Amino acid sequence: MPVEAIAQVVRSLPPVTDPNLLVGAEGFSDAGIYRIHDTLALVQTVDFFPPVVDDPYAYGQIAAANSLSDVYAMGGEPKTVLNIVGFPDNKLPMSVLEEILRGGAERVTAAGAVILGGHSVRDAEIKFGLSVTGFVDPAKMMTNRAAKPGDVLVLTKALGTGFITTANRKGECPADVLAAAVDSMTQLNRDASRAAVSLGARAATDITGFALAGHGGEMAESSGVTLRFHIDALPALPGALDLAKAGHLSRANKSNREFVEKFSRFDVADDRALLLFDPQTSGGLLVALAADRADEFVQRCRAAGMQRTAIVGEVLKRQDNLNLIVG
């Protein structure tokens, strides 16, 4: 759904005043956090969506990695999950669902979490995802409201999954380009999250449907700062920009741009700017951390297999009511 429509709905909800609710729906946080005691809090999230690839096993892996990522974005560790399934069992064999669940289970196991069960309904199209519960120390949690002027912005995965999956649905995506995107989408953000927490980061968000500009804008708004992105530094998946320039843009690309442009300044006109608005599936973490820790964070992420991790900008004092400056 468009960012603005969701924002209007969330703003209309009654406020929650429980003192143990550390992070709620305000500010479009990636997950909620509820304090149990001084050193333990629950991190909870839910996410699901239709297939973005044809292979049911890979789709299950991607959907699970995407759901788990919300907990990692808060600095937490996933512990238990529930499967959420919509499936047209009157149209497709149950073997397809078995492969989806098997793919999801593989990623949950890799994360060190446990599947407790789930819920399924008959649906006109396939949908799959997870409800995830994790743990975090409140003193070490990351949120999208804690970015500070002087912080450096690091993105842990390359952009472009929206262009690639859109082209794939049309049968116009090269096999090697799709394979690289699947590898990225199935990769867990676990090691990046752990490295960020250990280096003292307290501000992060994961990049999904609202794209880098949308989620970055939420971080800027919630933190009372302005984010500056360097267009040349944005990492792109192999072949993604070629597909974007060929017109393989999703519907969300337009709505993301329309919403973000109201609070942004673009000092460049470049095809790479398309990356800012491309909705990501199981994207990377955008982490804001102290400048003297940024290079080490990049090195740790790359050593853990996230080879396209890159410094993409910095956090500024609030500039003229702007969330983003792109140059």
Backbone bond lengths (Angstrom), bond angles and torsions (degrees), N, CA, C in turn:
res aa  C-N    CA-C-N  psi(-1)  N-CA   C-N-CA  omega(-1)  CA-C   N-CA-C  phi
1 M - - - 1.464 - - 1.528 109.68 -
2 P 1.345 117.92 152.85 1.465 120.62 179.37 1.526 111.65 -59.76
3 V 1.331 115.66 145.81 1.454 121.67 -177.52 1.525 111.01 -57.38
4 E 1.326 116.85 -45.87 1.455 120.70 -174.26 1.521 111.45 -64.60
5 A 1.345 117.06 -38.89 1.461 120.47 179.93 1.520 110.98 -63.83
6 I 1.324 116.73 -44.03 1.459 120.31 178.78 1.521 110.56 -64.93
7 A 1.334 116.82 -40.80 1.466 120.86 -179.84 1.524 110.86 -59.13
8 Q 1.331 117.20 -41.71 1.459 120.85 -179.21 1.526 110.91 -64.03
9 V 1.333 116.24 -40.66 1.461 120.06 -179.78 1.528 110.50 -65.68
10 V 1.342 116.38 -47.32 1.469 120.30 -178.22 1.524 111.14 -61.16
11 R 1.338 116.52 -40.47 1.465 119.94 -179.29 1.529 112.51 -65.47
12 S 1.338 116.82 -22.94 1.461 120.35 -178.45 1.524 113.10 -83.35
13 L 1.328 117.20 -10.06 1.459 120.04 -177.43 1.528 110.82 -75.91
14 P 1.333 117.35 149.65 1.465 119.13 178.90 1.525 110.78 -67.12
15 P 1.323 118.17 144.39 1.467 120.93 -179.58 1.526 110.99 -70.50
16 V 1.325 115.52 151.97 1.461 122.16 176.54 1.524 107.58 -106.03
17 T 1.324 116.51 131.61 1.464 119.92 -173.07 1.523 113.51 -113.55
18 D 1.320 118.37 8.28 1.466 121.41 179.20 1.529 109.45 -59.46
19 P 1.336 119.26 123.08 1.471 121.18 -176.95 1.527 113.48 -65.10
20 N 1.323 117.75 -17.90 1.461 120.52 179.16 1.525 112.89 -88.12
21 L 1.325 117.09 -7.50 1.463 120.38 174.77 1.525 107.95 -79.38
22 L 1.316 116.45 101.73 1.468 121.08 -176.08 1.520 112.08 -82.88
23 V 1.336 116.57 -35.05 1.465 121.58 178.26 1.529 107.76 -140.89
24 G 1.328 115.88 123.11 1.456 120.91 178.93 1.516 111.40 -119.77
25 A 1.322 115.65 -151.25 1.464 120.60 -174.65 1.524 113.36 -74.85
26 E 1.308 117.40 -16.71 1.463 119.84 -178.75 1.525 110.25 -65.23
27 G 1.332 115.44 145.86 1.457 119.53 176.10 1.504 114.74 74.03
28 F 1.346 118.00 9.42 1.458 121.78 178.60 1.520 112.18 52.44
29 S 1.326 116.26 47.97 1.463 120.17 176.39 1.529 109.73 -65.77
30 D 1.322 115.82 157.02 1.459 120.67 -176.89 1.520 112.61 -72.58
31 A 1.333 116.90 -27.62 1.464 121.98 179.73 1.519 107.99 -155.12
32 G 1.325 116.08 164.66 1.444 120.50 174.23 1.523 111.00 -92.13
33 I 1.328 116.11 151.70 1.470 120.78 178.04 1.522 108.45 -129.94
34 Y 1.340 115.15 127.76 1.462 121.40 -179.13 1.520 108.92 -125.56
35 R 1.330 116.43 123.06 1.461 122.30 -175.52 1.538 111.09 -75.57
36 I 1.334 115.32 130.54 1.466 122.31 173.18 1.525 109.92 -94.19
37 H 1.339 115.65 -48.26 1.464 121.32 170.32 1.522 107.71 -152.62
38 D 1.310 117.90 -172.24 1.464 121.00 -169.30 1.518 114.27 -58.66
39 T 1.331 117.89 -30.73 1.468 120.44 -175.84 1.517 113.38 -114.71
40 L 1.331 117.93 9.80 1.464 120.56 -178.54 1.522 110.95 -143.19
41 A 1.324 115.11 130.90 1.459 121.07 174.88 1.524 109.44 -139.15
42 L 1.324 115.34 151.76 1.458 121.44 174.67 1.521 109.37 -86.68
43 V 1.337 115.78 138.76 1.459 121.95 171.11 1.524 106.30 -112.19
44 Q 1.329 117.95 125.93 1.457 120.11 -176.59 1.517 111.27 -132.20
45 T 1.337 114.82 140.95 1.461 120.78 -178.71 1.520 109.33 -155.55
46 V 1.316 115.84 164.58 1.464 121.46 174.67 1.526 108.10 -148.99
47 D 1.328 116.23 141.14 1.463 120.98 179.73 1.520 109.08 -157.66
48 F 1.318 116.51 142.62 1.464 121.12 174.51 1.524 108.44 -159.89
49 F 1.324 116.95 158.42 1.466 120.92 -178.79 1.527 110.20 -165.15
50 P 1.336 117.76 165.73 1.469 121.50 177.73 1.527 111.05 -69.88
51 P 1.317 118.05 168.96 1.468 121.47 -178.90 1.528 112.63 -60.36
52 V 1.332 115.03 140.48 1.463 121.27 174.27 1.526 111.38 -110.00
53 V 1.335 116.62 -8.59 1.458 123.21 174.72 1.525 107.85 -138.03
54 D 1.325 116.20 163.78 1.468 120.75 -176.82 1.525 113.22 -80.18
55 D 1.307 117.84 -30.82 1.463 122.28 -177.34 1.529 109.20 -72.03
56 P 1.340 119.33 115.72 1.471 119.99 -176.05 1.519 113.58 -64.56
57 Y 1.321 118.35 -33.99 1.462 120.90 178.64 1.528 110.61 -65.92
58 A 1.342 116.50 -46.29 1.466 120.58 178.78 1.525 110.69 -64.64
59 Y 1.320 116.76 -39.09 1.465 120.31 176.79 1.526 110.87 -59.55
60 G 1.337 116.76 -43.70 1.461 120.24 177.43 1.518 111.82 -60.78
61 Q 1.333 116.50 -42.07 1.463 120.06 177.71 1.526 111.75 -62.01
62 I 1.339 116.06 -44.86 1.463 121.07 -177.46 1.526 110.82 -64.50
63 A 1.333 116.24 -46.35 1.463 119.69 -178.35 1.526 110.86 -62.96
64 A 1.326 116.73 -39.71 1.464 119.96 179.07 1.523 111.09 -67.61
65 A 1.332 117.48 -46.08 1.467 120.47 178.96 1.521 110.86 -59.83
66 N 1.331 116.29 -39.46 1.460 121.18 178.94 1.529 111.19 -62.46
67 S 1.328 117.24 -43.85 1.465 120.82 -179.73 1.523 111.67 -67.44
68 L 1.314 116.54 -43.46 1.464 121.13 179.90 1.530 111.63 -62.69
69 S 1.326 115.86 -29.06 1.466 120.48 -174.76 1.516 112.46 -61.90
70 D 1.327 118.17 -30.69 1.459 119.94 -179.61 1.524 111.63 -61.95
71 V 1.328 116.32 -36.58 1.466 119.92 177.45 1.527 110.05 -69.52
72 Y 1.326 116.66 -42.06 1.463 119.87 178.48 1.529 111.14 -62.82
73 A 1.333 117.00 -34.49 1.469 119.82 179.75 1.519 112.13 -64.49
74 M 1.328 117.12 -22.53 1.465 121.33 178.88 1.528 111.94 -93.71
75 G 1.344 116.96 2.61 1.460 120.46 -178.53 1.509 113.12 83.32
76 G 1.344 117.44 12.54 1.454 121.57 -176.45 1.516 113.94 -96.54
77 E 1.334 114.00 175.53 1.460 122.28 176.56 1.533 108.23 -119.48
78 P 1.337 118.59 120.52 1.470 120.67 178.20 1.526 110.96 -62.78
79 K 1.326 116.48 140.16 1.468 120.78 -179.52 1.520 112.52 -123.06
80 T 1.330 118.40 -46.87 1.458 121.06 -179.65 1.523 109.70 -133.40
81 V 1.339 115.47 150.23 1.460 119.83 178.19 1.523 109.70 -138.30
82 L 1.336 114.75 156.13 1.454 123.76 170.56 1.517 108.12 -123.58
83 N 1.325 117.49 131.85 1.456 121.44 176.61 1.526 110.70 -74.29
84 I 1.329 116.67 142.01 1.463 123.16 174.30 1.525 107.14 -122.17
85 V 1.330 116.90 121.26 1.459 121.04 -171.54 1.522 111.28 -132.07
86 G 1.318 116.17 130.41 1.449 122.94 163.28 1.516 106.44 -116.68
87 F 1.348 117.56 126.70 1.469 118.29 -172.45 1.527 110.77 -148.19
88 P 1.346 117.32 131.18 1.467 121.85 177.51 1.534 111.48 -82.96
89 D 1.336 116.02 75.15 1.465 119.77 -175.03 1.520 112.27 -66.64
90 N 1.329 117.29 -13.71 1.457 120.47 176.12 1.524 112.43 -85.67
91 K 1.345 116.31 -3.34 1.467 121.19 -178.55 1.523 113.06 -122.08
92 L 1.326 117.04 -28.95 1.461 121.06 -174.54 1.523 110.05 -124.29
93 P 1.343 117.41 149.97 1.466 119.79 177.65 1.526 111.19 -69.43
94 M 1.302 116.47 149.61 1.462 121.36 -179.37 1.525 112.01 -65.94
95 S 1.320 116.90 -16.32 1.471 119.74 177.00 1.528 111.35 -62.70
96 V 1.348 116.58 -28.46 1.467 120.27 177.00 1.527 109.54 -66.84
97 L 1.324 116.02 -45.45 1.465 119.64 178.06 1.522 111.09 -63.42
98 E 1.325 116.19 -37.95 1.466 119.33 178.41 1.523 110.98 -58.83
99 E 1.333 116.83 -42.49 1.464 120.27 179.95 1.534 111.66 -67.63
100 I 1.330 116.97 -38.47 1.457 120.21 177.38 1.524 110.34 -60.58
101 L 1.330 115.85 -48.34 1.467 120.03 -178.61 1.524 111.14 -66.82
102 R 1.321 116.08 -34.31 1.461 119.27 178.78 1.529 110.49 -66.33
103 G 1.331 116.80 -40.82 1.459 120.14 176.57 1.512 112.14 -63.85
104 G 1.331 116.25 -43.09 1.463 119.65 177.42 1.512 112.15 -61.77
105 A 1.339 115.68 -42.63 1.466 120.23 -179.13 1.518 111.73 -62.93
106 E 1.331 116.31 -34.94 1.468 119.53 179.52 1.522 111.32 -61.75
107 R 1.343 117.19 -42.40 1.463 120.56 -179.96 1.536 111.36 -72.45
108 V 1.322 116.84 -36.99 1.462 119.80 177.83 1.519 110.10 -62.60
109 T 1.333 116.55 -43.49 1.466 120.64 177.98 1.521 110.77 -63.28
110 A 1.329 116.99 -41.74 1.466 120.59 178.62 1.527 111.06 -61.68
111 A 1.333 116.79 -30.38 1.455 121.18 179.31 1.522 112.71 -80.10
112 G 1.330 117.03 -9.19 1.459 120.64 -178.71 1.514 113.14 80.11
113 A 1.338 116.56 19.48 1.461 121.15 179.34 1.530 109.90 -103.41
114 V 1.328 115.58 175.04 1.460 122.12 -174.67 1.527 109.59 -127.71
115 I 1.332 116.32 134.10 1.465 121.13 175.09 1.526 108.98 -84.92
116 L 1.347 115.90 122.42 1.462 120.43 -179.24 1.525 112.65 -93.40
117 G 1.317 117.27 -17.49 1.463 121.43 -176.77 1.510 109.02 150.76
118 G 1.335 116.68 -140.22 1.452 119.03 179.02 1.509 111.95 162.91
119 H 1.326 115.40 -164.64 1.461 121.25 -179.17 1.522 108.66 -146.12
120 S 1.320 116.28 141.72 1.463 121.28 179.68 1.518 110.00 -132.59
121 V 1.340 116.04 149.36 1.460 122.87 173.68 1.522 108.24 -136.71
122 R 1.330 115.45 153.14 1.466 118.86 171.14 1.516 108.18 -72.47
123 D 1.318 116.67 133.07 1.462 121.34 -176.68 1.521 108.55 -137.96
124 A 1.333 115.52 162.20 1.462 119.55 179.18 1.519 111.90 -72.89
125 E 1.334 117.29 -24.07 1.459 121.53 176.97 1.520 108.86 -139.32
126 I 1.315 114.81 161.30 1.461 120.28 179.70 1.519 109.95 -69.89
127 K 1.320 115.40 137.99 1.466 122.41 168.76 1.514 107.00 -141.88
128 F 1.333 115.30 141.94 1.464 119.45 179.29 1.517 109.66 -150.84
129 G 1.313 114.83 145.58 1.455 121.63 175.10 1.509 109.79 -176.99
130 L 1.313 115.35 -166.56 1.460 120.80 -175.15 1.521 111.07 -135.56
131 S 1.319 114.74 148.09 1.456 122.11 159.55 1.524 105.96 -98.19
132 V 1.312 117.13 124.40 1.460 121.51 -172.03 1.524 110.52 -121.35
133 T 1.323 115.08 134.75 1.464 121.45 172.34 1.520 108.60 -117.94
134 G 1.323 115.85 132.26 1.455 120.76 178.13 1.517 110.80 -134.24
135 F 1.325 114.85 179.11 1.458 122.18 177.96 1.515 109.83 -118.13
136 V 1.332 115.90 149.86 1.459 121.46 173.74 1.522 108.47 -152.51
137 D 1.317 115.61 147.76 1.462 121.67 170.62 1.533 107.02 -80.37
138 P 1.331 119.33 119.98 1.463 120.25 -178.17 1.534 113.91 -53.60
139 A 1.319 117.02 -28.92 1.462 120.04 -179.39 1.524 111.89 -73.80
140 K 1.340 117.02 -14.70 1.456 120.70 -176.82 1.523 113.22 -119.10
141 M 1.317 117.14 5.69 1.460 119.47 -176.86 1.530 110.78 -68.26
142 M 1.321 115.10 151.48 1.456 121.79 174.23 1.528 108.05 -108.56
143 T 1.322 116.48 143.48 1.462 121.56 176.28 1.526 108.65 -137.65
144 N 1.331 115.64 170.38 1.463 118.61 177.34 1.529 111.74 -89.00
145 R 1.329 116.83 13.06 1.466 120.13 -178.19 1.523 112.71 -116.39
146 A 1.327 117.69 14.35 1.469 119.84 -173.21 1.525 113.64 -119.31
147 A 1.336 118.13 16.42 1.468 119.95 176.69 1.525 109.96 -70.46
148 K 1.338 116.26 140.92 1.459 121.26 -176.38 1.532 110.53 -124.38
149 P 1.335 117.01 145.05 1.469 119.30 174.78 1.525 110.60 -53.03
150 G 1.312 115.99 135.17 1.458 121.74 -176.98 1.509 113.29 98.84
151 D 1.336 117.81 -18.92 1.462 120.36 175.67 1.524 110.30 -64.73
152 V 1.317 114.82 153.72 1.460 122.30 174.61 1.524 108.15 -103.01
153 L 1.332 116.45 143.12 1.463 122.49 -179.76 1.519 110.25 -99.08
154 V 1.325 115.95 126.63 1.463 121.89 179.22 1.527 108.60 -123.46
155 L 1.326 116.43 132.31 1.460 122.90 176.57 1.525 108.75 -110.21
156 T 1.341 116.40 129.72 1.464 119.47 -169.33 1.518 115.01 -94.31
157 K 1.321 118.89 -10.16 1.463 121.30 175.78 1.521 109.51 -134.96
158 A 1.324 115.50 154.03 1.458 120.41 176.28 1.526 110.43 -72.61
159 L 1.323 115.66 157.11 1.457 123.34 -178.46 1.530 111.09 -96.70
160 G 1.330 115.69 162.34 1.469 119.76 173.11 1.512 115.74 122.96
161 T 1.337 118.87 4.75 1.468 119.07 -178.00 1.525 111.89 -64.14
162 G 1.339 117.46 -30.59 1.463 119.66 179.25 1.515 112.35 -65.47
163 F 1.333 117.02 -44.25 1.462 120.53 177.55 1.531 110.54 -60.75
164 I 1.317 114.93 -43.05 1.463 120.56 -174.11 1.524 111.63 -69.52
165 T 1.329 117.30 -46.14 1.465 119.29 -179.03 1.529 110.99 -70.20
166 T 1.332 117.66 -31.33 1.467 120.08 175.77 1.521 110.34 -65.48
167 A 1.323 116.76 -44.98 1.466 120.19 177.13 1.519 111.75 -63.91
168 N 1.327 116.12 -36.89 1.463 120.10 -179.83 1.532 111.24 -64.38
169 R 1.333 117.27 -38.76 1.467 119.80 178.18 1.524 111.82 -62.44
170 K 1.325 115.95 -26.31 1.465 120.40 178.73 1.529 112.21 -91.32
171 G 1.331 116.26 0.72 1.460 120.18 -177.83 1.504 113.40 71.82
172 E 1.350 117.49 26.30 1.463 121.16 -174.99 1.523 112.57 -123.40
173 C 1.326 117.10 25.44 1.462 120.91 178.95 1.525 109.56 -109.78
174 P 1.329 118.67 125.20 1.469 120.45 176.40 1.523 110.74 -58.94
175 A 1.333 115.99 144.45 1.469 121.21 -175.18 1.522 112.30 -59.51
176 D 1.348 117.10 -39.93 1.464 118.86 -177.68 1.526 111.67 -69.93
177 V 1.333 117.04 -32.33 1.464 120.77 177.49 1.525 109.98 -67.47
178 L 1.336 116.80 -43.50 1.461 120.47 178.00 1.522 110.73 -63.91
179 A 1.325 117.03 -41.85 1.474 120.28 -178.86 1.522 111.38 -60.81
180 A 1.329 117.52 -41.39 1.470 120.58 178.62 1.522 110.81 -65.02
181 A 1.332 116.77 -37.89 1.460 120.01 178.98 1.529 110.99 -67.65
182 V 1.332 117.10 -40.34 1.466 120.56 178.60 1.524 110.14 -63.32
183 D 1.319 116.82 -41.93 1.469 120.16 177.25 1.529 110.68 -57.36
184 S 1.332 116.11 -42.10 1.457 120.19 -179.78 1.524 111.13 -68.44
185 M 1.322 116.78 -44.78 1.460 120.46 -175.84 1.526 112.85 -68.56
186 T 1.323 117.39 -27.57 1.470 119.19 179.74 1.525 112.68 -86.59
187 Q 1.323 117.31 -10.18 1.462 120.33 -178.72 1.526 110.61 -73.94
188 L 1.299 116.28 130.85 1.463 121.31 178.49 1.521 110.69 -74.13
189 N 1.327 115.90 148.89 1.468 121.26 174.45 1.528 112.35 -89.74
190 R 1.330 115.93 15.91 1.470 120.95 -176.11 1.523 112.86 -59.23
191 D 1.321 117.59 -53.32 1.464 120.10 -174.82 1.526 111.65 -65.88
192 A 1.334 116.40 -35.41 1.461 119.65 177.53 1.526 110.24 -65.74
193 S 1.326 116.63 -42.46 1.465 120.79 179.46 1.525 110.80 -62.41
194 R 1.321 116.48 -47.43 1.465 119.86 -178.90 1.522 111.38 -62.24
195 A 1.331 116.87 -40.92 1.460 120.20 179.18 1.524 110.82 -65.09
196 A 1.330 116.32 -41.97 1.461 119.83 -179.90 1.524 111.29 -61.84
197 V 1.326 116.54 -45.60 1.467 120.20 -179.82 1.526 110.67 -62.98
198 S 1.326 116.46 -43.67 1.463 119.84 -177.49 1.518 112.34 -66.21
199 L 1.335 116.96 -24.04 1.468 121.28 179.41 1.530 112.11 -94.78
200 G 1.320 116.08 8.22 1.455 119.70 172.95 1.506 116.24 89.24
201 A 1.341 117.79 9.70 1.463 119.47 178.58 1.524 109.86 -68.05
202 R 1.320 115.93 140.48 1.462 120.79 177.08 1.521 111.92 -127.12
203 A 1.337 116.93 3.23 1.463 120.76 179.67 1.521 109.80 -128.98
204 A 1.333 115.60 125.37 1.459 120.56 178.66 1.515 109.40 -161.23
205 T 1.311 115.71 159.89 1.453 123.12 170.80 1.513 107.39 -152.70
206 D 1.337 117.46 152.96 1.459 117.47 175.17 1.527 109.16 -99.17
207 I 1.325 115.27 146.98 1.460 121.63 -172.03 1.520 108.90 -95.86
208 T 1.335 114.95 112.27 1.457 120.07 -178.58 1.533 109.30 -131.76
209 G 1.337 118.06 -126.70 1.457 120.96 -167.37 1.512 116.71 -64.06
210 F 1.333 118.61 -27.16 1.459 120.41 179.23 1.525 112.72 -86.45
211 A 1.323 116.59 3.29 1.462 122.47 173.52 1.526 111.81 70.98
212 L 1.309 115.08 172.95 1.472 120.10 -178.60 1.528 110.71 -59.73
213 A 1.328 117.04 -42.55 1.460 119.67 -178.42 1.522 111.35 -66.99
214 G 1.320 117.30 -41.17 1.459 120.32 -178.73 1.514 112.79 -67.38
215 H 1.325 116.82 -50.38 1.462 120.14 -179.50 1.528 111.26 -70.42
216 G 1.335 116.18 -35.79 1.461 118.81 174.68 1.517 111.26 -64.08
217 G 1.332 116.17 -39.03 1.458 120.08 177.76 1.516 112.23 -63.89
218 E 1.338 116.35 -37.46 1.468 120.30 176.16 1.528 110.69 -63.17
219 M 1.330 116.58 -40.74 1.461 120.14 177.91 1.527 110.20 -62.89
220 A 1.326 116.45 -43.89 1.462 120.37 -179.43 1.524 110.85 -62.94
221 E 1.335 116.62 -47.40 1.459 121.33 -178.45 1.521 110.92 -62.25
222 S 1.331 116.51 -46.50 1.461 120.76 -176.93 1.520 112.14 -68.63
223 S 1.334 117.27 -30.03 1.464 121.61 -177.98 1.520 112.94 -91.57
224 G 1.325 117.84 -10.30 1.458 120.52 -177.84 1.514 113.26 70.40
225 V 1.345 116.27 36.12 1.460 121.67 -177.72 1.525 108.79 -133.15
226 T 1.319 115.71 -179.39 1.458 122.49 171.97 1.520 108.16 -121.11
227 L 1.330 116.66 134.55 1.459 121.39 175.80 1.524 109.39 -97.92
228 R 1.328 115.80 135.95 1.466 120.00 174.34 1.521 108.65 -112.91
229 F 1.330 116.38 121.73 1.458 122.09 176.98 1.521 109.40 -103.40
230 H 1.332 115.76 140.30 1.458 122.20 175.03 1.524 108.24 -97.94
231 I 1.319 115.79 112.98 1.459 120.92 -171.19 1.526 112.13 -58.63
232 D 1.328 117.51 -38.20 1.468 120.54 -177.97 1.527 112.14 -70.81
233 A 1.325 117.23 -17.68 1.464 120.32 -176.76 1.526 112.68 -89.42
234 L 1.335 118.11 -10.96 1.461 120.21 -176.27 1.527 110.56 -67.98
235 P 1.329 118.56 122.00 1.467 120.34 179.71 1.522 110.89 -78.75
236 A 1.330 116.42 138.05 1.463 121.87 179.73 1.523 109.82 -121.13
237 L 1.317 116.16 142.83 1.458 120.96 174.19 1.521 109.66 -64.97
238 P 1.325 118.04 149.22 1.467 120.62 179.95 1.530 111.21 -55.23
239 G 1.328 116.22 128.79 1.455 121.51 176.14 1.510 115.21 82.19
240 A 1.337 117.98 -7.85 1.470 120.28 -174.09 1.530 111.96 -65.52
241 L 1.319 117.45 -46.05 1.461 119.51 -177.32 1.527 111.84 -67.04
242 D 1.323 117.22 -34.85 1.470 119.73 176.33 1.522 110.65 -60.88
243 L 1.328 116.55 -41.13 1.462 120.44 179.22 1.523 110.58 -69.29
244 A 1.329 116.77 -36.76 1.467 120.03 177.73 1.517 111.06 -63.19
245 K 1.331 116.53 -45.71 1.465 120.42 -179.23 1.528 111.84 -67.99
246 A 1.345 116.03 -21.77 1.460 120.41 175.93 1.529 112.12 -82.43
247 G 1.332 116.65 -0.85 1.453 120.27 174.04 1.508 116.70 99.48
248 H 1.326 117.77 12.00 1.463 120.54 -177.69 1.530 110.44 -87.18
249 L 1.336 115.25 67.99 1.453 122.01 -179.77 1.524 109.31 -106.07
250 S 1.312 116.30 138.22 1.460 119.58 177.42 1.529 109.84 -79.56
251 R 1.338 116.76 166.55 1.463 120.72 178.17 1.527 111.02 -61.28
252 A 1.336 116.26 -34.33 1.465 119.97 -177.68 1.520 112.07 -67.96
253 N 1.326 117.59 -23.00 1.464 120.00 179.54 1.529 110.06 -58.35
254 K 1.325 116.26 -43.85 1.469 120.77 -179.25 1.525 111.59 -68.10
255 S 1.338 117.33 -46.44 1.466 119.59 -178.16 1.523 111.44 -67.28
256 N 1.342 116.99 -35.80 1.465 119.73 176.16 1.523 110.51 -61.47
257 R 1.314 115.90 -44.45 1.470 119.56 -178.21 1.527 111.09 -66.07
258 E 1.322 116.67 -44.06 1.460 119.92 -178.08 1.523 111.84 -60.82
259 F 1.319 116.42 -38.55 1.459 119.67 -179.35 1.526 111.22 -72.19
260 V 1.322 116.91 -43.33 1.465 121.22 -173.90 1.518 111.90 -72.01
261 E 1.325 117.48 -35.53 1.464 120.40 -174.66 1.527 113.04 -60.06
262 K 1.321 117.67 -24.06 1.464 120.31 -179.62 1.527 112.41 -66.27
263 F 1.323 115.81 -22.76 1.469 120.31 -174.21 1.526 111.41 -125.66
264 S 1.330 116.59 27.70 1.471 120.22 -173.83 1.519 110.83 -137.45
265 R 1.334 114.77 159.72 1.452 121.43 173.06 1.519 108.48 -129.53
266 F 1.323 116.06 128.30 1.448 121.34 -178.91 1.520 108.93 -110.94
267 D 1.327 114.71 115.34 1.460 120.38 -178.40 1.519 112.11 -95.84
268 V 1.333 116.85 7.05 1.463 121.42 179.96 1.526 108.80 -138.39
269 A 1.315 115.69 154.74 1.468 122.33 170.47 1.519 105.99 -122.18
270 D 1.315 116.15 104.98 1.460 120.50 -170.77 1.522 108.34 -149.83
271 D 1.329 116.03 143.47 1.465 119.64 178.15 1.521 112.05 -58.87
272 R 1.336 117.25 -27.38 1.460 119.82 -179.67 1.529 111.89 -65.30
273 A 1.341 116.37 -18.78 1.461 119.10 177.52 1.519 111.64 -62.32
274 L 1.322 117.95 -22.68 1.466 121.20 176.56 1.527 111.22 -57.94
275 L 1.332 116.36 -29.81 1.467 120.43 -179.69 1.518 111.98 -62.44
276 L 1.320 117.09 -28.74 1.457 121.23 -176.57 1.521 112.73 -65.36
277 F 1.333 117.40 -26.89 1.462 121.38 -171.90 1.533 112.60 -110.26
278 D 1.313 116.88 -1.05 1.458 121.36 -177.06 1.526 110.37 -74.07
279 P 1.339 119.04 117.11 1.465 120.29 178.99 1.527 110.62 -65.09
280 Q 1.312 115.53 129.26 1.455 120.69 -177.37 1.528 111.35 -99.63
281 T 1.295 115.41 147.35 1.456 121.93 169.85 1.513 107.44 -110.31
282 S 1.345 116.49 123.91 1.460 121.42 -177.99 1.528 110.78 50.81
283 G 1.328 115.14 52.48 1.452 120.76 -179.99 1.518 112.53 -78.72
284 G 1.318 115.43 -172.53 1.454 120.62 -177.31 1.510 112.70 -85.71
285 L 1.322 115.88 -178.79 1.449 122.40 173.47 1.526 109.15 -93.02
286 L 1.321 115.49 138.41 1.462 121.70 167.56 1.521 105.57 -99.96
287 V 1.330 116.31 114.98 1.462 121.87 -174.28 1.520 109.30 -116.30
288 A 1.323 116.31 132.21 1.470 121.85 172.79 1.515 107.93 -106.69
289 L 1.321 115.89 119.99 1.468 119.14 -178.71 1.515 110.39 -144.71
290 A 1.324 115.84 168.20 1.461 121.35 -176.41 1.525 110.91 -55.57
291 A 1.317 116.10 142.12 1.460 121.20 -175.30 1.521 112.33 -58.14
292 D 1.339 117.51 -34.73 1.462 119.51 -177.15 1.532 112.24 -79.16
293 R 1.341 117.91 -0.01 1.462 121.42 176.98 1.528 112.25 -111.26
294 A 1.319 117.31 -8.31 1.464 120.42 -171.40 1.523 112.80 -65.33
295 D 1.337 117.53 -45.94 1.469 119.54 -178.61 1.523 111.42 -62.55
296 E 1.326 116.82 -40.60 1.460 119.29 179.14 1.526 110.83 -65.80
297 F 1.328 116.42 -37.61 1.463 119.53 177.42 1.521 110.70 -62.33
298 V 1.315 117.17 -45.20 1.471 120.83 177.72 1.525 110.29 -58.75
299 Q 1.317 116.78 -45.48 1.469 120.69 -179.08 1.519 111.60 -62.50
300 R 1.320 117.63 -41.74 1.461 120.72 179.75 1.529 111.24 -64.80
301 C 1.320 116.54 -42.15 1.461 119.93 179.52 1.528 110.89 -64.04
302 R 1.318 116.45 -43.97 1.464 119.42 179.96 1.519 111.20 -65.64
303 A 1.314 117.09 -37.33 1.470 120.56 177.92 1.530 110.85 -65.14
304 A 1.335 116.76 -26.80 1.464 121.25 179.46 1.530 111.82 -87.10
305 G 1.334 117.44 4.01 1.458 120.79 176.42 1.508 115.39 103.83
306 M 1.334 117.83 0.27 1.458 120.97 178.93 1.526 108.05 -95.01
307 Q 1.346 114.48 75.31 1.456 121.48 -166.77 1.524 114.49 -68.96
308 R 1.319 117.49 -18.89 1.466 119.57 -177.51 1.530 112.90 -98.47
309 T 1.314 117.18 10.95 1.463 120.82 175.27 1.528 109.22 -57.09
310 A 1.344 116.48 134.78 1.471 119.41 -175.32 1.522 110.90 -150.64
311 I 1.324 115.02 149.54 1.461 121.50 169.20 1.526 107.17 -75.73
312 V 1.337 117.26 124.23 1.463 120.62 -172.56 1.526 113.61 -119.87
313 G 1.339 117.82 -2.07 1.454 118.46 -179.74 1.510 112.29 168.62
314 E 1.338 115.47 -160.57 1.445 120.71 -179.55 1.532 110.01 -151.36
315 V 1.322 114.35 166.54 1.463 122.00 -179.83 1.526 108.83 -99.89
316 L 1.338 115.47 130.58 1.461 122.17 -179.50 1.525 110.38 -113.52
317 K 1.324 115.93 161.70 1.457 118.78 166.64 1.520 108.82 -59.17
318 R 1.320 116.63 154.79 1.454 120.55 -177.01 1.523 110.95 -55.49
319 Q 1.336 116.36 128.12 1.459 122.60 -175.85 1.529 110.03 -115.87
320 D 1.310 117.58 106.39 1.476 121.71 170.04 1.530 113.91 47.92
321 N 1.314 116.41 44.08 1.471 121.46 179.30 1.518 113.40 60.19
322 L 1.330 116.96 26.61 1.465 121.25 178.77 1.520 109.98 -97.37
323 N 1.317 115.62 135.14 1.463 120.51 171.01 1.527 111.01 -82.30
324 L 1.336 115.82 -39.20 1.472 120.28 -174.05 1.518 111.00 -133.34
325 I 1.321 114.66 142.40 1.459 122.71 165.76 1.525 106.16 -124.90
326 V 1.305 116.63 128.68 1.466 121.46 -178.64 1.507 109.02 -117.86
327 G 1.334 116.54 123.78 1.466 120.07 -177.96 1.510 112.15 -143.28
